[in-house]
Amino acid sequence: MNTLAQGGLPAARQMWPAAGVALIVSGLVLLGWLGWRLVQPVASPYHYRLATEGRAADYPELRLGGHDALKVRKFEVRAGGVDAPLAIVHLAESPGTAPVLLGWRNRGAEPVLAFDTEPKDVRALADAVAQHAPSPARLLAWWDTSRQLRLLVEANVLYDENMARPLLLPEAWRGARSVIERQETRFWGAVSAGAPVTRFDRFVDALASEVPVALDTLRALAGAGDAYIVLRLDDAYRVGLLRPGRFGVGYRDFPNNVQLHGAIVGVKAWLKEQGYESYAVEARGENALRVYFLTDAAAQKTMIAQLLPFSSSNPFTLAAPQVVYQQGPYWVYKLPPSR
């Protein structure tokens, strides 16, 4: 055995350089492939596909009476390998301006990019604003709500630009965040810097602050004269995405295949098990409930938690800001005058 071993050494010595070279070459090929992968652009996991376009009169479901000549385009959000659209999007376009979102309807259980926006609710809100907070009163609202009101009733809004944030990204898409952000900016003609964005950031900061500080900031943003705040329930979650260290909030969907009271009992049991004390419930059609919950006591003291119907607050009892309208997901408040 020793002889065979000794006799085999020269052959092994002859084979080793060739094997070593092969390993080195293989390693270089692998490194080259990895490097190529790193420099290749990440593809977007979805795209917008134009479905139809026409005048507002061609889309009666949008309830755009009085704007019949407005150009409307309907898009589908499509992903490779999925037969059905992920979302249906209606937008309005005017020459020289960025598109305005009119409706967004997610087709799956999980929202993609944005929460649902029902055109009928937007129209009802616009009519209420025209009645309860007519121009020149200043309106402070999320950027997409602001643009809708500016389009439909020429409201005097704090900013009139698309900002395309925050984005609701499924877990599988988060590795492509930068690509998606660029795509959304292009599609919506969004701005990413400048005075409008700074004012919007101050608005978000105020909503994530405790009430006395928030009121001062909101009043300063509104300027002199009458001013109103417009919010919808899912704005709370959007504030949490933009200010995660200051406002703790989450949501979970529950089936509503029993009577509402029975469903709420199940919701409360889950919240208690998780240790969440403050929540708000939103019906999603006839068969589902979306429950937003605050994750800590500090979140309950913020302006937005006080203005929306969480179980730890009662917006109707607030003296300032004061509720002037509530229907569907929308709440409108009148700001107190400057002190």
FIPAKE-829384 format. One record per residue (C-alpha): residue number from 1; x, y, z. Coordinates in steps of 0.5 Angstrom, whole numbers, plus 500, padded with zeros to 3 digits. Each point is the difference from the previous one (the first is absolute). Layout:
<nodes>
> NUM, X, Y, Z
...
</nodes>
This chain:
<nodes>
> 1, 500, 500, 500
> 2, 506, 505, 502
> 3, 503, 498, 493
> 4, 494, 501, 496
> 5, 499, 507, 504
> 6, 507, 502, 499
> 7, 500, 498, 492
> 8, 493, 504, 499
> 9, 503, 506, 503
> 10, 503, 502, 493
> 11, 494, 499, 497
> 12, 496, 504, 505
> 13, 505, 506, 499
> 14, 499, 500, 493
> 15, 493, 500, 500
> 16, 500, 506, 506
> 17, 502, 506, 495
> 18, 494, 498, 495
> 19, 495, 500, 506
> 20, 502, 506, 503
> 21, 500, 504, 493
> 22, 493, 497, 499
> 23, 498, 502, 507
> 24, 502, 507, 499
> 25, 497, 501, 493
> 26, 494, 498, 503
> 27, 500, 505, 506
> 28, 502, 505, 495
> 29, 494, 498, 496
> 30, 495, 500, 506
> 31, 503, 507, 502
> 32, 499, 503, 493
> 33, 493, 497, 500
> 34, 498, 503, 507
> 35, 503, 507, 498
> 36, 496, 500, 493
> 37, 494, 499, 505
> 38, 501, 505, 504
> 39, 501, 505, 494
> 40, 494, 498, 497
> 41, 494, 505, 501
> 42, 495, 496, 504
> 43, 493, 500, 496
> 44, 494, 503, 503
> 45, 495, 494, 502
> 46, 494, 504, 497
> 47, 498, 504, 495
> 48, 494, 505, 498
> 49, 496, 498, 494
> 50, 495, 505, 497
> 51, 493, 496, 499
> 52, 496, 506, 498
> 53, 499, 507, 499
> 54, 495, 506, 499
> 55, 496, 505, 503
> 56, 498, 500, 507
> 57, 493, 500, 497
> 58, 502, 493, 497
> 59, 501, 498, 507
> 60, 493, 501, 504
> 61, 503, 495, 506
> 62, 505, 506, 502
> 63, 494, 505, 501
> 64, 504, 506, 497
> 65, 494, 504, 498
> 66, 502, 507, 498
> 67, 506, 497, 497
> 68, 498, 497, 494
> 69, 505, 502, 496
> 70, 506, 498, 504
> 71, 505, 495, 497
> 72, 499, 493, 504
> 73, 505, 494, 500
> 74, 499, 493, 503
> 75, 506, 496, 501
> 76, 501, 493, 503
> 77, 506, 499, 504
> 78, 503, 493, 498
> 79, 505, 495, 502
> 80, 504, 495, 496
> 81, 497, 493, 501
> 82, 494, 503, 503
> 83, 493, 499, 495
> 84, 496, 505, 504
> 85, 502, 507, 501
> 86, 502, 502, 507
> 87, 497, 507, 500
> 88, 495, 504, 496
> 89, 502, 507, 500
> 90, 496, 506, 497
> 91, 503, 507, 499
> 92, 499, 507, 497
> 93, 505, 504, 495
> 94, 500, 507, 499
> 95, 505, 503, 495
> 96, 506, 502, 503
> 97, 498, 497, 507
> 98, 502, 493, 503
> 99, 495, 495, 500
> 100, 495, 500, 506
> 101, 498, 494, 504
> 102, 492, 499, 499
> 103, 499, 493, 503
> 104, 505, 494, 502
> 105, 497, 493, 501
> 106, 504, 494, 502
> 107, 498, 493, 497
> 108, 504, 496, 505
> 109, 499, 500, 508
> 110, 507, 504, 501
> 111, 500, 507, 498
> 112, 505, 501, 494
> 113, 504, 507, 500
> 114, 493, 504, 503
> 115, 494, 498, 504
> 116, 493, 500, 496
> 117, 497, 507, 498
> 118, 493, 500, 498
> 119, 498, 505, 495
> 120, 493, 501, 503
> 121, 503, 501, 507
> 122, 505, 506, 497
> 123, 494, 503, 497
> 124, 496, 500, 506
> 125, 506, 503, 504
> 126, 501, 505, 494
> 127, 492, 502, 501
> 128, 501, 501, 507
> 129, 506, 504, 500
> 130, 497, 505, 495
> 131, 494, 500, 505
> 132, 504, 501, 507
> 133, 507, 502, 498
> 134, 499, 504, 493
> 135, 506, 504, 497
> 136, 504, 504, 502
> 137, 500, 496, 507
> 138, 507, 496, 500
> 139, 499, 493, 500
> 140, 506, 495, 503
> 141, 499, 493, 498
> 142, 505, 494, 497
> 143, 503, 502, 493
> 144, 495, 496, 496
> 145, 494, 502, 504
> 146, 502, 507, 499
> 147, 501, 499, 492
> 148, 493, 497, 500
> 149, 497, 506, 503
> 150, 504, 505, 496
> 151, 497, 497, 494
> 152, 493, 499, 502
> 153, 498, 506, 503
> 154, 506, 504, 499
> 155, 502, 500, 508
> 156, 505, 504, 503
> 157, 505, 495, 502
> 158, 507, 500, 503
> 159, 503, 496, 495
> 160, 498, 498, 493
> 161, 506, 495, 498
> 162, 500, 493, 499
> 163, 505, 497, 505
> 164, 499, 492, 499
> 165, 502, 499, 507
> 166, 499, 496, 504
> 167, 500, 493, 496
> 168, 497, 494, 503
> 169, 504, 494, 497
> 170, 499, 493, 501
> 171, 506, 496, 503
> 172, 502, 497, 494
> 173, 501, 507, 497
> 174, 504, 504, 505
> 175, 507, 498, 497
> 176, 498, 504, 494
> 177, 497, 506, 504
> 178, 505, 505, 496
> 179, 498, 498, 494
> 180, 492, 500, 502
> 181, 501, 507, 502
> 182, 503, 503, 494
> 183, 495, 496, 496
> 184, 494, 504, 504
> 185, 504, 506, 500
> 186, 500, 500, 492
> 187, 493, 497, 500
> 188, 497, 505, 504
> 189, 504, 506, 498
> 190, 502, 501, 508
> 191, 504, 505, 503
> 192, 506, 497, 505
> 193, 502, 507, 503
> 194, 499, 507, 501
> 195, 495, 505, 504
> 196, 494, 495, 498
> 197, 503, 494, 503
> 198, 503, 504, 506
> 199, 493, 503, 502
> 200, 497, 493, 499
> 201, 505, 497, 505
> 202, 498, 505, 505
> 203, 493, 498, 499
> 204, 502, 493, 502
> 205, 505, 502, 505
> 206, 494, 503, 503
> 207, 495, 494, 500
> 208, 505, 496, 503
> 209, 501, 505, 506
> 210, 496, 501, 506
> 211, 494, 505, 500
> 212, 502, 507, 502
> 213, 507, 500, 496
> 214, 496, 497, 494
> 215, 495, 505, 500
> 216, 505, 506, 500
> 217, 503, 497, 494
> 218, 494, 498, 496
> 219, 498, 508, 502
> 220, 506, 502, 497
> 221, 500, 496, 494
> 222, 493, 502, 499
> 223, 501, 508, 500
> 224, 495, 505, 502
> 225, 493, 499, 499
> 226, 495, 494, 500
> 227, 504, 493, 500
> 228, 498, 493, 500
> 229, 503, 493, 500
> 230, 498, 494, 496
> 231, 502, 493, 502
> 232, 498, 493, 499
> 233, 501, 494, 504
> 234, 506, 497, 496
> 235, 503, 506, 501
> 236, 502, 498, 507
> 237, 504, 494, 497
> 238, 503, 505, 494
> 239, 503, 504, 506
> 240, 503, 494, 503
> 241, 503, 498, 494
> 242, 503, 507, 499
> 243, 502, 501, 508
> 244, 501, 493, 503
> 245, 504, 502, 506
> 246, 495, 505, 502
> 247, 493, 497, 498
> 248, 499, 492, 501
> 249, 494, 498, 496
> 250, 498, 493, 497
> 251, 494, 497, 496
> 252, 498, 493, 499
> 253, 494, 497, 496
> 254, 495, 496, 503
> 255, 494, 496, 497
> 256, 493, 503, 501
> 257, 496, 493, 498
> 258, 496, 501, 507
> 259, 496, 505, 503
> 260, 504, 507, 501
> 261, 499, 499, 508
> 262, 503, 493, 499
> 263, 506, 502, 496
> 264, 501, 506, 504
> 265, 501, 495, 506
> 266, 505, 496, 496
> 267, 504, 507, 499
> 268, 500, 502, 507
> 269, 502, 493, 502
> 270, 506, 500, 495
> 271, 502, 507, 502
> 272, 500, 498, 508
> 273, 504, 494, 498
> 274, 505, 505, 497
> 275, 500, 505, 505
> 276, 497, 506, 496
> 277, 495, 504, 503
> 278, 498, 505, 495
> 279, 497, 499, 493
> 280, 496, 502, 495
> 281, 495, 496, 495
> 282, 499, 501, 493
> 283, 495, 495, 496
> 284, 503, 498, 493
> 285, 494, 498, 496
> 286, 495, 495, 503
> 287, 505, 494, 502
> 288, 506, 504, 503
> 289, 502, 504, 506
> 290, 507, 504, 500
> 291, 502, 502, 507
> 292, 505, 505, 501
> 293, 504, 500, 507
> 294, 504, 504, 504
> 295, 506, 497, 503
> 296, 502, 504, 506
> 297, 497, 505, 505
> 298, 504, 506, 496
> 299, 497, 499, 494
> 300, 493, 501, 503
> 301, 502, 507, 502
> 302, 501, 502, 493
> 303, 496, 505, 496
> 304, 498, 495, 495
> 305, 498, 495, 505
> 306, 496, 505, 503
> 307, 497, 502, 493
> 308, 498, 493, 498
> 309, 495, 495, 503
> 310, 505, 496, 504
> 311, 497, 497, 507
> 312, 504, 504, 504
> 313, 497, 507, 497
> 314, 494, 503, 498
> 315, 500, 505, 495
> 316, 493, 502, 501
> 317, 502, 503, 507
> 318, 506, 504, 497
> 319, 499, 508, 501
> 320, 506, 501, 496
> 321, 501, 498, 494
> 322, 492, 499, 499
> 323, 497, 495, 496
> 324, 496, 503, 494
> 325, 499, 494, 496
> 326, 500, 493, 500
> 327, 498, 494, 495
> 328, 503, 494, 498
> 329, 508, 500, 501
> 330, 500, 508, 500
> 331, 501, 505, 506
> 332, 500, 507, 499
> 333, 502, 505, 506
> 334, 500, 507, 501
> 335, 506, 503, 503
> 336, 500, 505, 505
> 337, 502, 507, 499
> 338, 507, 502, 502
> 339, 501, 502, 507
</nodes>
